């Protein structure tokens, strides 16, 4: 089985978010896919089967479970499909647990994903999460069925945050996103922590911007954003809110390729 390592949401190797990409004739057993993802130990390893020239089925695995939606690994998968000339189309369709997704390659090399909006609603800040944030000032808290979104006072609070990951792992949710207004040229910044599924900090999470784009659209009264994920590796995303969909733009670079001897 051939595997590529792609850094997504960056134009430079060793930045952005690394994803494993496997092109397969048919999906291996779930246990094997999960074992491979745990062995690779990247935030996501994705498996893709091809249905037609432009139609694919995609699945994503963290080191501990199958993910319901993943932006950076979809970006990485599209990048590899075009790099390896697996398709002649500049628009790809993916069937997934997160619904039907699309990827489009523009002339400038940027790839744009068409993902569903993920609405979030105000909620109470859990005591454990408050402790995990180590005393940082929280302005507001939101949640959907799997992710908490915590709004902090300013970008520096997001960048400097050193959360207690062992406490975050105890919270009944898949992940915690922290966000704040950005500083020029960025509209907002964020970070994403998911130790419960084997991802202490996700360097650049595309899917969490399905929550952040509609949230910041209401605050900033605009639909187009340049966002920065302020992890140590860092990553840049171009976003556009389109009714119940979010366009997530990013770049990608192949770091390595090899074979799994299984």
LINCOR-V976019 format. One record per pair of residues at least 4 apart in sequence whose C-alpha atoms are under 7 Angstrom apart, sorted by the first residue. I is the first residue (numbers start at 1). J is the second residue. Records with the same first field share a line. If there is no record, write none. Layout:
# LINCOR-V976019
I->J  J
This chain:
# LINCOR-V976019
1->259  260
2->22  258  259  260
3->20  21  22  257  258  259  260
4->20  21  22  256  257  258
5->18  19  20  21  254  255  256  257
6->18  19  20  76  252  253  254  255
7->13  14  15  16  17  18  19  252  253  254  255
8->16  17  18  72  75  76  251  252  253
9->16  17  72  235  236  237  250  251  252
10->15  16  235  236  250  251  252
11->251  252  253
12->253
13->253  255
15->233  234
16->203  204  233  234  235
17->72  203  204
18->42
19->42  43  44  45  73  76
20->44  45  46
21->45  46  47  76  77
22->46  47  48
23->47  48  49
24->47  48  49
25->49
26->49
27->49
28->32  33
29->33
30->34
31->35
32->36
33->37
34->38  61  63  65
35->39
36->40
37->41  44  45  61  62  63
38->63  64
41->63
43->62  63  199  202
44->60  61  62  73
45->60  61  62  73
46->58  59  60  61  73
47->58  59  60
48->56  57  58  59
49->56  57  58
50->55  56  57
51->55  56
52->56
53->87  88
54->87  89  91  92  93
55->92  93  94
56->93  94  95
57->94  95  96
58->94  95  96
59->96
60->66  67  70
61->65  66  67
62->66  67  197  198
63->197  198
64->197  198
65->197
68->97  98
69->97  98  207
70->74  206  207
71->75  205  206  207
72->76  205  206
73->77
74->78
75->79  111
76->80  252
77->81
78->82  103
79->83  252
80->84
81->85  86  87
82->86  87
90->104  105
91->102  103  104  105
92->102  103  104
93->100  101  102  103
94->100  101  102
95->99  100  101
96->100
101->114  115
102->113  114
103->111  112  113  114
104->111  112  113
105->109  110  111  112
106->110  111
110->249  250  251
111->249  250  251
112->247  248  249  250
113->247  248  249
114->245  246  247  248
115->245  246  247
116->210  244  245  246
117->210  211  244  245  246
118->210  211
119->144  211
120->142  143  144  211
121->142  143  144
122->141  142  143
123->141  142  143
124->141
125->129  130  141
126->130
127->131
128->132  167  171
129->133  168
131->135
132->163  164  165  167  168
133->163  164
134->163
137->152  153
138->150  151  152  153
139->151  152  153
140->150  151
141->149  150  151
142->148  149  150
143->147  148  149
144->148
146->173  174  175
147->173  174  175  176
148->175  176  177
149->176  177  178
150->177  178  179
151->178  179  180
152->157  158  178  179  180
153->157  180
154->180  181
155->159  180  181  182  189
156->160
157->161
158->178  179  180  190  191
159->230
164->168
165->169  195  200
166->170
167->171
169->195  196
174->194  196  197
175->192  193  194
176->192  193  194
177->190  191  192  193
178->190  191  192
179->189  190  191
180->188  189  190
181->187  188  189
182->186  187  188  189
183->187
186->226  227  228
187->225  226  227
188->227  228
189->227  228  229  230
190->228  229  230
191->229  230  231
192->201  202  205
193->199  200  201  202
194->198  199  200  201
195->199  200
203->231  233  234
204->229  234  235
208->212
209->213
210->246
211->215
212->216
213->217  241
214->218  241
215->219
216->220
217->221  222  223
223->240  241
224->239  240  241
225->238  239  240
226->237  238  239
227->236  237  238
228->235  236  237
229->234  235  236
230->234
236->250
237->248  249  250
238->248  249  250
239->246  247  248  249
240->246  247  248
241->245  246  247
242->246
